[in-house]
Amino acid sequence: MLPAAVLARAATLAAELPDPAAADDPRAALAALRPQIAWCLGLDRIPRAATAWQPVRELGGDGYRIEVGAYEAVPGLPVPAHLYLPAADGPHPAVVHAPGHWMENARLEPDLQRFNIRLARAGIAVLCYDPIGQGERRVGWHEHGQLAPLLTGFTTLGVMVAETLAGRDVLAARPDVDAARLAVTGASGGGFVSTFAAAVDDRIAAACICCILNTHLSQLRDAAYGTGWDGWVDLCNQVPRLAATANMGRVVAAAAPCDVTVVHAIDDPPFPIAGARAVVAEAARSYAFAGVGDRIRLVEVSGGHGLHPAMRDAAAAALAEALGRPAPAPDAPAPLLAHAFAVTHDVARAGRPQTAARDVARLPGEALAGAFDTSPVLVAVARQVATGLRPGRSPDRAAVAASLGGLAEPAVTARVTNHVALPETGHGQRLELRVAPAITLDAVLVLPEAWGDDAPGVLVTLDEGGKGAALQAPAAAAARDRGWAVLAPDLRGTGESAASEFELATAAWLLDRDLLAQRLDDVRGCVRFLSERYSTGQQLDKARIGVHGDGAFGLLALLAAALDDDVAGAVATGFVPSLEDLLVERPRLTPMAFGFRALETYDLPDLVRLAAPRPALAGARDEDPAALVGRLLEQLG
């Protein structure tokens, strides 16, 4: 149910987006997309360091030399890099090479070294760096999965784009580099970074994007759902609100008049060639209407994913032509710098086990004194940004609703599927609640054993495990012990409709309304059902509808109380008193709780204030849930 709904919404958004090619001034329409795309990345929330190249050593080569060094884009976050310089005197055209997900070796991966050497021998300087969580900046395997920045308004991809643009500034400041001829390139995730760097910065003259471009719909279907999006680890591709802002063809087109070459393999299942063709065709149409139709092209090569020889051949030729250099010579043997991991995870097999640990000695090509963990710095930056967002934050209901993408008036159609006499006393109804097109929630309404005119209140109880987990939890028992009815729903993607929470929650970030907003619709639909319920049997007190949520679902309960007057009160158990308490390295919660830019608008105390004078309780994680629920029910009478 939920996977299909996410895909359907992505398709609807794609059809509804305005077409810059149809604008009176297509170039202006494309330029107007740049700040909107930058907003989706969170570039405005990322603090910037003074960019300065810090050389460590120089290494010689045949037809080139390498400066090993580092720079900063974000304060406290060193970026180790190689600067490949042609042997001839400059000024040279230059390119920033953002590696894709070569996690262990990053810029020291042999195929990346071969590509950089080939460009340098062709007279093009190359700055190639280790992205966050890779190479010298990899400590473990969790560093591409930082959720904390989302709450404060920036993304993993945004940091990568900022580091690429800072690399461009490093190059532009050098006397041996021609600042008018600067390009970006990368394969796989590095191609994605390069795409967005070119889209938001009009100082980039050329871009070569390898083996990554796909439509939003195909990316969700073929990469996220089809092959798995590195569950619980990688957050590089899920750009918040992007599908509601621009399709990928228009992201590419926003780079106009930058010279763009897309190189894509014909046998790359997670990134099918049909997706690349669609993206480039869309971008080329906008380029043509903007009067620069000759500055974008798709080159199709044989093979699969990666910077393999065919990909390198096409990319090197494209960059040389775009930057005014002769065609590069064919790949020639060159001594490569030693890399730390001989057998990486992508090529390991039973007979060739993965290299599990590197030699403690630093390598000639490494710039830092030791492996650097990027996660604490990113979390510290998120906390710093959060602190700056506190002053003056006092949202009203409209602001909170707008931060969720808006709220529709709840409408629900209910069907009772069966009645059950419960062995532990009481009566149950199995319900189907249709809360939106193609979204039907399975739910159980448990009524007290004793029926009478003294109508009981009803507690809507929410759990990530769905209705089964909710009914077995202390909150439901506390309500029933006090004679309350209990409604336990399977919110979309939970219980009997459960799907991969990580993939769905992060995929929904792309939409105009994320999974938190969608599930809030479900909760409000449940409340509307209760407030409109008609029965010839036991009545419910519609003035006493409480909502309880456990863990991250406590956020849903508090949002429901803040935004819906039919909610008499709410309680969050097993959660936190403030969203800032989620700004940690490994929060171990569903990504649903990490709404993009949420802390720009509200924190949990704001929701409590908006619910007043109705009670809204946000307890600490270790508080007894039954006692907290009991406090709410006592206040509701």
C-alpha positions in Angstrom: 0.0 0.0 0.0 2.5 2.6 1.1 5.2 1.9 -1.5 2.6 2.3 -4.2 1.3 5.5 -2.7 4.8 7.0 -2.6 5.3 6.1 -6.3 1.9 7.5 -7.2 2.5 10.8 -5.5 5.9 11.1 -7.1 4.3 10.6 -10.5 1.6 13.2 -9.8 4.2 15.7 -8.7 6.2 15.1 -11.9 3.1 15.8 -14.0 2.2 19.0 -12.0 5.6 20.8 -12.0 5.8 24.0 -14.1 7.8 23.6 -17.3 10.7 26.2 -17.5 10.9 25.6 -21.2 7.3 27.0 -21.5 8.2 30.2 -19.6 8.4 33.6 -21.3 12.1 33.6 -20.4 13.4 30.0 -20.1 16.8 31.1 -18.9 15.3 33.2 -16.1 13.0 30.3 -15.1 16.0 27.9 -14.9 18.0 30.4 -12.9 15.0 30.7 -10.5 15.2 27.0 -9.8 18.8 27.3 -8.4 17.9 28.8 -5.0 15.0 26.4 -4.7 17.3 23.4 -5.3 19.8 24.9 -2.8 17.0 25.1 -0.2 16.3 21.4 -0.7 20.0 20.6 0.0 20.0 23.0 3.0 23.0 24.9 1.7 21.8 28.0 3.6 22.1 26.2 6.9 25.6 24.9 6.5 28.3 27.1 8.1 31.3 27.7 5.9 35.0 27.8 6.7 37.5 30.1 5.0 38.7 28.0 2.1 42.5 27.6 2.0 44.6 24.8 0.5 47.0 23.2 3.1 49.6 21.3 1.3 51.2 18.3 3.1 53.7 16.9 0.6 54.3 16.6 -3.2 54.6 13.4 -5.1 56.1 13.1 -8.6 54.6 11.4 -11.6 55.2 10.8 -15.3 53.7 13.8 -17.0 52.1 15.2 -13.8 52.7 15.8 -10.1 50.5 15.4 -7.1 50.1 17.8 -4.2 48.7 15.9 -1.2 46.8 18.3 1.1 43.6 19.3 2.7 41.1 22.1 2.9 37.9 22.9 4.8 34.4 23.7 3.6 32.7 23.3 7.0 34.5 24.5 10.2 36.2 21.6 11.9 35.7 19.2 9.0 39.0 18.7 7.1 38.8 17.5 3.5 41.8 15.4 2.5 42.5 15.7 -1.2 44.9 15.2 -4.1 45.7 18.0 -6.5 46.9 16.5 -9.8 48.9 19.1 -11.8 50.1 18.8 -15.4 53.8 18.9 -15.9 53.6 21.9 -18.2 53.3 25.4 -16.9 49.8 26.8 -16.3 47.3 28.3 -16.1 45.4 25.0 -16.6 41.7 24.3 -16.9 40.7 22.3 -13.8 38.1 19.9 -12.5 36.8 19.0 -9.1 36.4 15.2 -9.0 33.9 14.0 -6.3 34.3 10.2 -5.8 31.2 8.1 -5.6 30.7 5.4 -3.0 34.1 3.9 -3.1 33.8 3.7 0.7 37.2 2.2 1.7 39.7 3.7 -0.6 37.8 6.8 -2.0 40.3 9.0 -4.0 43.0 6.2 -3.7 40.7 3.7 -5.5 42.8 2.5 -8.6 40.2 3.4 -11.2 39.8 6.9 -9.8 43.6 7.4 -9.8 43.8 6.2 -13.4 41.1 8.8 -14.4 42.8 11.6 -12.6 46.2 10.8 -14.1 44.8 10.7 -17.6 43.2 14.1 -17.2 46.4 15.6 -15.7 48.5 14.2 -18.6 45.9 15.9 -20.9 46.7 19.3 -19.4 43.7 19.4 -16.9 44.4 19.9 -13.2 42.2 17.7 -10.9 41.3 18.2 -7.3 40.0 14.8 -6.0 38.9 14.6 -2.4 37.6 12.0 0.1 33.8 12.6 0.7 32.4 12.4 4.2 32.5 8.8 5.5 35.0 7.6 2.9 38.7 7.0 2.6 40.6 8.9 5.3 37.3 10.1 6.7 35.7 6.7 7.2 35.4 5.3 10.8 33.0 2.4 10.6 30.1 2.2 8.1 27.5 4.6 9.5 28.7 8.0 8.4 26.4 8.4 5.4 23.4 7.9 7.6 23.4 11.0 9.9 19.7 11.9 10.5 20.4 14.8 12.9 21.2 17.4 10.2 17.7 17.0 8.7 15.9 18.4 11.7 18.0 21.6 11.5 17.7 22.1 7.8 20.7 20.6 6.0 21.5 17.3 4.3 24.4 14.9 3.8 24.3 15.7 0.1 24.3 19.4 0.9 27.6 19.0 2.8 29.1 17.1 -0.1 28.0 19.8 -2.6 29.5 22.5 -0.2 32.8 20.6 -0.2 32.8 20.3 -4.0 32.2 24.0 -4.3 34.9 24.8 -1.8 37.2 22.6 -3.9 36.3 24.8 -6.8 37.3 27.8 -4.8 40.6 26.2 -3.9 41.3 25.8 -7.6 40.1 29.3 -8.6 42.5 30.8 -6.1 45.6 29.3 -7.6 47.7 31.2 -10.2 48.4 28.0 -12.1 44.7 27.4 -12.7 42.4 29.2 -15.2 39.5 30.2 -13.0 37.3 30.7 -16.1 37.6 27.0 -17.1 36.5 25.0 -14.0 34.5 21.8 -14.2 33.0 19.2 -11.9 32.8 15.5 -12.4 32.1 12.2 -10.6 30.7 8.7 -11.1 27.8 7.2 -9.2 27.3 9.2 -6.0 30.0 11.6 -7.1 28.0 12.2 -10.3 25.0 13.1 -8.1 27.1 15.6 -6.1 28.4 17.1 -9.4 24.9 17.4 -10.8 23.7 19.5 -7.8 27.0 21.5 -7.6 26.5 22.6 -11.3 22.8 23.3 -10.7 23.4 25.7 -7.8 26.6 27.5 -8.8 26.8 29.4 -12.1 30.6 29.7 -11.9 31.0 26.1 -13.1 31.9 26.0 -16.8 31.4 22.3 -17.4 30.1 19.1 -15.8 30.6 15.5 -16.7 28.1 13.3 -14.8 28.7 9.5 -14.9 26.4 6.5 -14.2 23.9 8.1 -11.8 21.1 10.1 -13.4 17.6 8.7 -13.2 14.1 10.1 -12.9 12.7 10.4 -9.4 10.1 7.7 -10.1 12.6 5.3 -11.4 15.1 6.1 -8.7 12.5 5.2 -6.1 11.3 2.1 -7.9 14.6 0.7 -9.2 17.2 1.9 -6.6 15.3 2.3 -3.4 12.7 -0.5 -3.7 14.4 -2.7 -6.4 17.9 -3.1 -5.1 17.8 -1.6 -1.6 19.1 1.8 -0.7 21.8 0.6 1.7 19.2 0.2 4.5 19.8 2.2 7.6 23.1 3.6 6.2 22.9 5.9 3.2 21.1 9.2 3.0 22.9 10.7 0.0 20.2 10.4 -2.6 17.0 11.3 -0.7 16.8 15.1 -1.1 13.9 16.5 0.8 11.0 18.1 -1.2 13.0 17.7 -4.4 10.2 15.9 -6.3 7.9 18.8 -5.5 10.5 21.3 -6.7 12.1 20.0 -9.9 12.4 16.7 -11.8 16.0 15.6 -12.4 15.9 16.9 -16.0 15.2 20.3 -14.6 17.9 20.0 -11.9 20.4 19.3 -14.7 18.9 22.1 -16.8 19.3 24.6 -13.9 23.1 24.4 -14.7 22.5 26.2 -18.1 24.6 27.5 -19.8 27.1 25.1 -18.2 28.4 22.5 -20.7 27.0 19.2 -19.5 27.9 15.7 -20.7 26.1 12.7 -19.1 27.9 9.4 -19.5 25.8 6.4 -18.7 26.2 2.6 -19.1 23.6 0.5 -20.9 23.7 -2.3 -18.3 23.2 -0.7 -14.9 20.1 -2.1 -13.3 19.8 0.3 -10.3 20.3 3.2 -12.7 18.7 2.1 -16.0 19.6 3.7 -19.2 16.0 4.6 -19.8 16.1 6.9 -16.8 19.2 8.6 -18.0 17.7 9.1 -21.5 14.6 10.6 -20.0 16.5 13.0 -17.7 18.8 14.2 -20.5 15.9 14.6 -23.0 14.1 16.8 -20.5 17.2 18.8 -19.7 18.1 19.2 -23.4 14.6 20.6 -24.1 15.1 23.3 -21.6 18.6 24.0 -22.8 17.3 24.4 -26.3 14.6 26.8 -25.3 17.2 28.7 -23.3 19.3 29.0 -26.5 22.1 26.7 -25.5 20.9 23.4 -26.9 24.4 22.5 -28.2 25.8 22.4 -24.7 24.3 19.2 -23.4 24.5 15.6 -24.5 24.2 11.9 -23.5 27.0 9.5 -24.2 26.1 5.8 -23.8 28.8 3.3 -23.2 28.9 -0.5 -22.7 29.3 -2.1 -19.4 27.8 -1.5 -16.0 28.2 0.8 -13.0 31.5 2.4 -12.1 34.4 4.3 -13.5 35.5 1.4 -15.7 37.6 2.0 -18.9 34.7 2.8 -21.2 33.3 5.3 -18.7 36.8 6.9 -18.3 37.3 7.1 -22.0 34.0 9.0 -22.6 34.3 11.2 -19.5 37.9 12.2 -20.2 37.1 13.1 -23.9 34.1 15.1 -22.8 36.0 17.1 -20.2 38.9 17.8 -22.6 36.6 19.1 -25.3 34.5 21.2 -22.9 37.6 22.8 -21.3 39.4 23.5 -24.7 42.0 20.8 -24.5 43.0 18.3 -27.2 41.6 14.8 -27.0 43.4 12.9 -24.2 45.7 10.1 -25.1 44.4 6.5 -24.4 44.8 5.1 -20.9 48.5 4.3 -20.3 50.1 2.5 -17.5 51.1 4.6 -14.5 52.3 3.9 -11.0 49.5 4.2 -8.6 49.6 5.4 -5.0 49.2 2.7 -2.4 45.6 2.2 -1.1 44.7 1.0 2.3 42.2 -1.7 1.4 43.3 -4.3 -1.2 40.0 -6.1 -1.3 37.0 -3.8 -1.0 33.5 -4.9 -0.1 32.2 -4.6 -3.6 34.6 -7.2 -5.0 35.1 -9.5 -2.0 34.1 -13.1 -2.4 34.3 -16.3 -0.4 37.7 -17.1 -1.9 38.9 -13.5 -1.7 37.8 -12.2 1.7 37.4 -8.5 2.3 40.3 -6.6 3.8 39.1 -5.9 7.3 41.8 -3.7 8.7 44.5 -1.4 7.2 48.1 -1.1 8.2 48.5 1.4 11.0 51.1 3.3 9.0 49.9 6.3 7.0 50.3 6.1 3.3 52.2 8.5 1.0 48.9 9.6 -0.6 47.2 10.3 2.7 46.9 13.8 4.1 45.6 13.4 7.6 47.4 12.2 10.7 44.8 9.5 11.2 41.3 8.3 10.2 38.9 11.2 10.9 35.3 10.5 12.0 33.0 13.0 10.3 29.9 12.1 12.3 30.7 14.0 15.5 31.4 17.1 13.6 28.2 16.9 11.6 26.1 16.4 14.7 28.0 19.3 16.4 27.1 21.5 13.5 23.5 20.4 13.7 23.4 21.3 17.4 25.0 24.7 16.6 22.4 25.4 14.0 19.6 24.3 16.4 20.8 26.7 19.0 20.7 29.5 16.6 17.1 28.6 15.6 15.7 28.9 19.1 15.4 32.7 19.5 12.1 34.1 18.3 10.6 30.7 17.5 6.9 30.9 18.5 4.9 29.2 15.8 1.1 29.2 15.4 -0.9 26.3 14.0 -0.6 27.6 10.5 3.2 27.7 10.6 3.4 24.1 11.9 0.9 22.9 9.3 2.8 24.6 6.6 6.1 23.0 7.7 4.4 19.6 7.1 3.4 20.6 3.6 -0.1 21.7 4.7 -3.0 19.8 6.2 -6.3 18.7 4.5 -9.6 18.4 6.3 -9.7 14.8 7.4 -12.3 12.6 5.7 -12.8 9.0 6.6 -15.0 6.1 5.4 -15.4 3.3 7.9 -16.4 -0.3 7.6 -16.8 -2.8 10.5 -15.4 -6.1 9.3 -16.3 -8.2 12.4 -17.2 -8.1 16.1 -15.3 -10.1 18.6 -16.0 -10.9 22.3 -12.5 -10.7 23.9 -11.5 -13.6 26.3 -9.9 -11.1 28.6 -13.2 -9.2 28.9 -14.5 -6.5 26.7 -15.7 -6.3 23.1 -13.7 -5.6 19.9 -14.5 -4.4 16.5 -12.2 -5.0 13.5 -12.4 -1.9 11.3 -11.3 -0.7 7.9 -10.8 3.1 7.8 -10.3 4.7 4.4 -8.5 7.9 5.1 -7.2 8.8 1.7 -7.4 7.5 -1.9 -5.7 4.0 -1.9 -5.0 4.3 1.8 -7.1 2.0 4.1 -6.0 1.5 7.6 -6.8 -1.7 9.5 -7.8 -1.0 13.1 -9.2 -2.6 16.2 -11.7 -0.7 18.5 -11.8 -2.3 22.0 -14.9 -1.4 24.1 -15.2 -1.9 27.9 -16.9 -5.0 29.3 -19.7 -2.9 31.0 -22.0 -1.0 28.7 -24.1 1.9 29.9 -25.1 5.5 29.4 -22.0 6.8 31.1 -20.0 6.8 27.8 -16.3 6.0 28.1 -13.6 8.1 26.7 -11.4 6.5 24.0 -7.6 6.4 23.6 -6.1 6.2 20.2 -2.8 4.4 20.7 0.0 4.4 18.1 2.9 2.1 17.8 5.5 1.5 15.1 4.6 -2.2 15.3 1.0 -1.5 14.5 -2.2 -2.3 16.3 -0.9 -5.7 17.6 2.0 -4.0 19.4 -0.2 -1.1 20.6 -2.8 -3.4 22.1 -0.1 -5.4 24.0 1.6 -2.2 25.4 1.2 -0.7 28.9 -0.7 2.3 27.5 -3.6 0.2 26.3 -3.8 -1.7 29.5 -3.7 1.5 31.5 -6.7 2.9 29.5 -8.7 -0.3 29.7 -8.1 -0.6 33.5 -9.7 2.8 33.8 -12.7 1.8 31.8 -11.7 3.6 28.6 -12.2 2.3 25.1 -9.0 1.9 22.9 -8.6 2.4 19.2 -5.4 0.8 17.8 -4.8 1.4 14.1 -2.2 0.2 11.6 -1.0 3.5 10.3 0.2 3.3 6.8 3.4 1.2 6.5 2.9 -0.4 9.9 1.3 -3.6 11.2 -0.3 -5.6 8.5 0.7 -3.0 5.9 4.3 -2.9 7.1 7.1 -2.3 4.6 10.7 -1.3 4.9 10.5 1.7 7.3 13.9 3.2 6.3 13.4 3.1 2.6 9.8 4.4 2.7 10.4 7.1 5.3 13.5 8.4 3.4 11.9 8.0 0.0 8.9 10.1 1.2 11.3 13.0 2.0 11.4 13.6 -1.8 7.7 14.4 -1.8 5.7 17.5 -0.9 4.5 15.8 2.3 6.8 13.3 4.1 5.8 10.2 6.0 5.3 12.1 9.2 2.7 14.3 7.5 1.1 11.4 5.8 0.8 9.4 9.1 -0.6 12.5 10.8 -3.4 12.4 8.2 -4.0 8.8 9.3 -4.2 9.8 13.0 -6.5 12.7 12.3 -8.6 10.3 10.2 -8.9 8.0 13.2 -10.0 10.9 15.4 -12.5 12.0 12.8 -14.0 8.5 12.7 -14.4 8.5 16.4 -15.9 12.0 16.5 -18.4 11.1 13.8 -19.0 7.5 14.9 -22.6 6.3 14.8 -23.6 3.0 16.6 -26.7 1.5 18.1 -24.4 -0.2 20.6 -22.1 1.3 23.2 -21.6 5.0 22.7 -18.2 6.8 23.2 -17.6 10.2 24.8 -16.6 12.3 21.8 -15.3 15.0 24.1 -12.7 12.7 25.5 -10.7 11.4 22.6 -7.1 11.1 23.7 -4.1 10.2 21.5 -1.0 8.2 22.7 2.1 7.5 20.7 5.1 5.5 21.8 8.7 6.3 20.7 8.8 8.3 17.5 5.0 7.9 17.2 4.7 10.1 20.2 5.6 13.0 17.9 2.4 12.1 15.9 0.4 12.3 19.1 1.7 15.7 20.0 1.2 17.0 16.5 -2.4 15.7 16.5 -3.1 17.6 19.8 -1.5 20.8 18.5 -3.4 20.8 15.2 -6.8 19.1 15.7 -9.4 20.4 18.1 -11.1 17.1 18.2 -8.2 15.7 20.2 -8.9 16.3 23.9 -5.3 15.5 25.0 -2.2 13.6 24.0 0.8 11.9 25.6 4.1 10.8 24.1 5.9 7.9 25.9 9.4 6.5 25.3 10.3 9.7 23.4 12.2 12.9 24.2 11.2 16.3 25.7 12.8 18.1 22.8 13.6 17.4 19.2 17.1 18.6 20.0 17.6 15.5 22.1 17.5 13.6 18.7 20.7 15.4 17.6 23.0 12.5 18.3 25.1 10.3 16.1 22.9 7.1 16.2 19.4 8.0 17.3 18.0 4.5 16.4 14.6 5.9 15.5 12.6 5.7 12.3 13.7 8.5 9.9 10.0 9.6 10.0 10.8 11.6 13.1 13.4 13.7 11.4 11.3 16.1 9.5 13.4 18.4 7.2 13.8 21.8 8.8 11.4 20.9 11.6 13.4 22.9 14.2 13.2 26.0 12.0 9.4 26.0 12.9 8.7 24.1 16.1 10.0 22.0 18.9 8.0 19.7 21.2 7.3 22.5 23.8 5.8 24.5 21.0 3.3 21.7 20.3 2.4 21.4 24.0 1.8 25.2 24.0 -0.4 25.0 20.9 -2.5 22.2 22.4 -3.2 24.2 25.6 -5.5 24.4 27.5 -5.9 20.7 26.5 -3.2 18.6 28.1 -0.2 17.4 26.0 2.4 15.4 27.9 5.9 14.7 26.6 7.7 12.5 29.0 11.3 11.4 29.1 12.3 8.1 27.5 12.6 6.3 30.9 9.3 7.4 32.4 6.8 4.7 33.1 4.4 4.7 30.1 1.4 3.4 32.1 1.8 6.2 34.6 2.1 8.8 32.0 -1.0 7.6 30.2 -2.8 7.4 33.6 -1.9 11.1 34.2 -3.4 12.1 30.8 -6.6 10.1 31.4 -7.0 11.6 34.9 -6.8 15.1 33.4 -9.4 14.2 30.8 -11.8 13.1 33.6 
